[in-house]
Amino acid sequence: MTRAWLVTASLLLVACGDTTDTMMMMPPTPGTATEVLALEWSAGDSLGLVLLDRQTKNPATLRTDDVSCSLTQQVGTALESGGVVVTDREGPCFVTEEVGFDLTGRESTIAPACAGLLSVRYGDVARTVNLCDGPVHAPPANVDCDVAQSASLSVQSGNEEDNDVVPSIDVTVPPAERPTVMSPVPQGEGNALWPDSALLVGWGGVGAEAIEIIVSARTGGATLRCHVPDTGSFTIPERLVAPYRAAPAYLEVRRIEQATSNASADFRVSTRTNDVIWLNLRGG
């Protein structure tokens, strides 16, 4: 099946083994929100992700000349029930202190698992990755943004082996297109004013697997995140926005393309890209 790479390349849980069956990568139901990693899991669940991530603008500086692109490949099995620590929630939005959604920092609760040998391709780059004995919490690897920005990601694996947590795969995920922030209306180079009324977030383009919206004070602290369908706009619940209105903040919109596994393991292959604006105080 197609739609299985570029950003959140769930390459992770791919398998190597003896079966000749191909692991089915099922795209999410159209209009449903998707994360690059499950937000919750139970003891014994196998989790994996391969994420090709392109940051087109730095949230801390708004600079476009220091963009970064990375490839994350991780796989593991949960030793206990867990997930992203959430302090408040309403609808598709929640507040968390966690910086990113991957297996990094979860060494005590996520054990290594085997996904076998994978062939990973994007643009003119091809590599073979062994996700069997490597570290489950391997950090993202930097990749060439000129190559990553418009390339689909393809992932293939051979037959599964005894320790593999997922069967064979052969999938491709298209590149995520940049979701240009259009509301609140930018005033100059990526700056906008905090609206007096509801925070309506609007962006260019529609139809990807999902959109992730992030609101955070520029000085740091808890982050408000919403995972919503890619319909072009979303109004964030005011109750969750209110704590951020008293200070300058940044608003980031990330577009996600993804394919997910229908196997026993939660295996996700994704691509992701972003746009960012700053929200400034009126009269400040």
Summary of the structure (lengths in Angstrom):
residues: 284
radius of gyration: 18.7
end to end distance: 51.4
largest distance: 66.3
contacts: 1051
relative contact order: 0.28
helix: 4%
strand: 45%
